[in-house]
């Protein structure tokens, strides 16, 4: 194995580049699933309280130009439907990521109970019978 290959493998393992790449791939796949859940399940419910039709196209028209020679009209509008859709997507994706990480990541171990050595005042585990600093009985 060449030095360049060894250096590259060391780079990948030290910088967690492989873990980041896997995370990006899983994130992209998760985004597709969550977008489908949002579009097919949540959006019809939200559509009940939003204006009729495609609620992601809901907008408040601020100004509108007269038709040009080609018949095209330029509209200046606040597209609040698209903003609400993006916010709903974000909240659902964030909640899904939270659930997955809660299930997959290891739990933190309980904090270690400590007691103080009477001779040197060093903190030692509660189960210890000898101080690690001064070697006296605790």
BELBELCOR-V168168 format. One record per backbone hydrogen bond with DSSP energy under -1.0 kcal/mol. CO is the residue of the C=O (numbers start at 1). NH is the residue of the N-H. Records with the same first field share a line. If there is no record, write none. Layout:
CO = NH ; NH
This chain:
2 = 6
3 = 7
4 = 8
5 = 9
6 = 10
7 = 11
8 = 12
9 = 13
10 = 14
11 = 15
12 = 17
16 = 20
17 = 21
18 = 22
19 = 23
20 = 24
21 = 25
22 = 26
23 = 27
24 = 28
25 = 29
26 = 30
27 = 31
28 = 32
29 = 33
30 = 34
31 = 35
32 = 36
33 = 37
34 = 38
35 = 39
36 = 40
37 = 41 ; 42
38 = 43
42 = 46
43 = 47
45 = 48
46 = 49 ; 50
53 = 55
54 = 57
55 = 58
58 = 81
60 = 78
63 = 76
68 = 71
72 = 68
74 = 65
76 = 62 ; 63
78 = 60 ; 80
79 = 83
80 = 84
81 = 85
82 = 86
83 = 87
84 = 88
85 = 89
86 = 90
87 = 91
88 = 92
89 = 93
90 = 94
91 = 95
92 = 96
93 = 97
94 = 98
95 = 99
96 = 100
97 = 101
98 = 102
99 = 103
100 = 104
101 = 105
113 = 126
115 = 124
117 = 121
122 = 117
124 = 115
125 = 128
129 = 138
131 = 135
136 = 131
